[in-house]
């Protein structure tokens, strides 16, 4: 799902990440990196 999503998928992921760090990664199907980014943002 993360491959070949097109620019609309990338825009949606960027908007999601703007509001909640890691959510854009989750939208693109990258669960592990989404969890890491969410935890790091919470710690910082």
VMD Tcl script that builds the backbone (N, CA, C; Angstrom):
set m [mol new atoms 132]
animate dup $m
set s [atomselect $m all]
$s set {name element resname resid chain x y z} {
  {N N UNK 1 A 0.812 -1.200 0.000}
  {CA C UNK 1 A 0.000 0.000 0.000}
  {C C UNK 1 A 0.849 1.255 0.000}
  {N N UNK 2 A 2.022 1.210 0.633}
  {CA C UNK 2 A 2.851 2.409 0.687}
  {C C UNK 2 A 3.513 2.706 -0.656}
  {N N UNK 3 A 3.638 1.707 -1.497}
  {CA C UNK 3 A 4.247 1.914 -2.803}
  {C C UNK 3 A 3.174 2.243 -3.825}
  {N N UNK 4 A 3.395 3.269 -4.612}
  {CA C UNK 4 A 2.491 3.606 -5.689}
  {C C UNK 4 A 1.183 4.233 -5.248}
  {N N UNK 5 A 1.187 4.867 -4.090}
  {CA C UNK 5 A -0.044 5.477 -3.598}
  {C C UNK 5 A -0.376 6.754 -4.351}
  {N N UNK 6 A 0.600 7.401 -4.917}
  {CA C UNK 6 A 0.358 8.633 -5.655}
  {C C UNK 6 A 0.476 9.846 -4.765}
  {N N UNK 7 A 0.379 11.007 -5.392}
  {CA C UNK 7 A 0.586 12.239 -4.639}
  {C C UNK 7 A -0.546 12.513 -3.652}
  {N N UNK 8 A -1.757 12.066 -3.951}
  {CA C UNK 8 A -2.857 12.312 -3.011}
  {C C UNK 8 A -2.644 11.562 -1.707}
  {N N UNK 9 A -2.106 10.366 -1.762}
  {CA C UNK 9 A -1.793 9.606 -0.550}
  {C C UNK 9 A -0.691 10.264 0.252}
  {N N UNK 10 A 0.288 10.831 -0.448}
  {CA C UNK 10 A 1.372 11.519 0.234}
  {C C UNK 10 A 0.890 12.805 0.900}
  {N N UNK 11 A -0.010 13.509 0.264}
  {CA C UNK 11 A -0.558 14.736 0.838}
  {C C UNK 11 A -1.376 14.410 2.078}
  {N N UNK 12 A -2.187 13.383 1.997}
  {CA C UNK 12 A -2.977 12.965 3.152}
  {C C UNK 12 A -2.072 12.574 4.317}
  {N N UNK 13 A -1.012 11.837 4.041}
  {CA C UNK 13 A -0.078 11.433 5.084}
  {C C UNK 13 A 0.609 12.646 5.701}
  {N N UNK 14 A 0.966 13.628 4.892}
  {CA C UNK 14 A 1.615 14.833 5.407}
  {C C UNK 14 A 0.673 15.626 6.308}
  {N N UNK 15 A -0.583 15.721 5.917}
  {CA C UNK 15 A -1.565 16.438 6.737}
  {C C UNK 15 A -1.781 15.713 8.060}
  {N N UNK 16 A -1.878 14.412 8.019}
  {CA C UNK 16 A -2.055 13.633 9.245}
  {C C UNK 16 A -0.854 13.791 10.173}
  {N N UNK 17 A 0.339 13.766 9.615}
  {CA C UNK 17 A 1.547 13.905 10.425}
  {C C UNK 17 A 1.683 15.301 11.017}
  {N N UNK 18 A 1.102 16.285 10.366}
  {CA C UNK 18 A 1.160 17.645 10.896}
  {C C UNK 18 A 0.412 17.728 12.224}
  {N N UNK 19 A -0.719 17.046 12.316}
  {CA C UNK 19 A -1.536 17.107 13.526}
  {C C UNK 19 A -1.068 16.119 14.598}
  {N N UNK 20 A -0.747 14.902 14.202}
  {CA C UNK 20 A -0.285 13.879 15.144}
  {C C UNK 20 A 0.949 13.212 14.550}
  {N N UNK 21 A 2.117 13.428 15.171}
  {CA C UNK 21 A 3.347 12.826 14.652}
  {C C UNK 21 A 3.223 11.301 14.581}
  {N N UNK 22 A 3.578 10.746 13.440}
  {CA C UNK 22 A 3.516 9.308 13.235}
  {C C UNK 22 A 2.236 8.832 12.567}
  {N N UNK 23 A 1.205 9.654 12.571}
  {CA C UNK 23 A -0.058 9.230 11.974}
  {C C UNK 23 A 0.057 9.098 10.457}
  {N N UNK 24 A 0.845 9.948 9.848}
  {CA C UNK 24 A 1.051 9.841 8.398}
  {C C UNK 24 A 1.726 8.537 8.015}
  {N N UNK 25 A 2.667 8.111 8.834}
  {CA C UNK 25 A 3.324 6.822 8.597}
  {C C UNK 25 A 2.320 5.679 8.744}
  {N N UNK 26 A 1.456 5.812 9.732}
  {CA C UNK 26 A 0.442 4.785 9.950}
  {C C UNK 26 A -0.528 4.709 8.778}
  {N N UNK 27 A -0.901 5.872 8.230}
  {CA C UNK 27 A -1.801 5.921 7.069}
  {C C UNK 27 A -1.159 5.213 5.877}
  {N N UNK 28 A 0.153 5.312 5.760}
  {CA C UNK 28 A 0.848 4.669 4.646}
  {C C UNK 28 A 1.181 3.205 4.934}
  {N N UNK 29 A 0.795 2.712 6.096}
  {CA C UNK 29 A 0.977 1.296 6.398}
  {C C UNK 29 A 2.309 0.951 7.035}
  {N N UNK 30 A 3.021 1.920 7.559}
  {CA C UNK 30 A 4.313 1.677 8.207}
  {C C UNK 30 A 4.124 1.721 9.724}
  {N N UNK 31 A 3.663 0.612 10.288}
  {CA C UNK 31 A 3.277 0.569 11.696}
  {C C UNK 31 A 4.451 0.799 12.640}
  {N N UNK 32 A 5.562 0.132 12.419}
  {CA C UNK 32 A 6.691 0.227 13.346}
  {C C UNK 32 A 7.252 1.643 13.417}
  {N N UNK 33 A 7.510 2.259 12.294}
  {CA C UNK 33 A 8.062 3.609 12.295}
  {C C UNK 33 A 7.036 4.613 12.829}
  {N N UNK 34 A 5.741 4.340 12.640}
  {CA C UNK 34 A 4.699 5.206 13.190}
  {C C UNK 34 A 4.739 5.193 14.713}
  {N N UNK 35 A 4.896 4.023 15.291}
  {CA C UNK 35 A 4.978 3.905 16.749}
  {C C UNK 35 A 6.221 4.599 17.265}
  {N N UNK 36 A 7.349 4.408 16.592}
  {CA C UNK 36 A 8.604 5.040 17.011}
  {C C UNK 36 A 8.480 6.560 16.970}
  {N N UNK 37 A 7.934 7.100 15.905}
  {CA C UNK 37 A 7.797 8.553 15.791}
  {C C UNK 37 A 6.842 9.119 16.831}
  {N N UNK 38 A 5.747 8.405 17.105}
  {CA C UNK 38 A 4.782 8.860 18.101}
  {C C UNK 38 A 5.415 8.889 19.493}
  {N N UNK 39 A 6.162 7.860 19.828}
  {CA C UNK 39 A 6.813 7.791 21.138}
  {C C UNK 39 A 7.891 8.857 21.267}
  {N N UNK 40 A 8.693 9.031 20.230}
  {CA C UNK 40 A 9.737 10.056 20.275}
  {C C UNK 40 A 9.147 11.459 20.399}
  {N N UNK 41 A 8.073 11.726 19.698}
  {CA C UNK 41 A 7.423 13.040 19.794}
  {C C UNK 41 A 6.864 13.251 21.206}
  {N N UNK 42 A 6.357 12.203 21.805}
  {CA C UNK 42 A 5.853 12.321 23.167}
  {C C UNK 42 A 6.953 12.564 24.180}
  {N N UNK 43 A 8.114 11.969 23.954}
  {CA C UNK 43 A 9.235 12.150 24.868}
  {C C UNK 43 A 9.851 13.543 24.738}
  {N N UNK 44 A 9.851 14.050 23.526}
  {CA C UNK 44 A 10.467 15.359 23.300}
  {C C UNK 44 A 9.489 16.474 23.630}
}
mol reanalyze $m
mol bondsrecalc $m
mol representation Tube
mol addrep $m
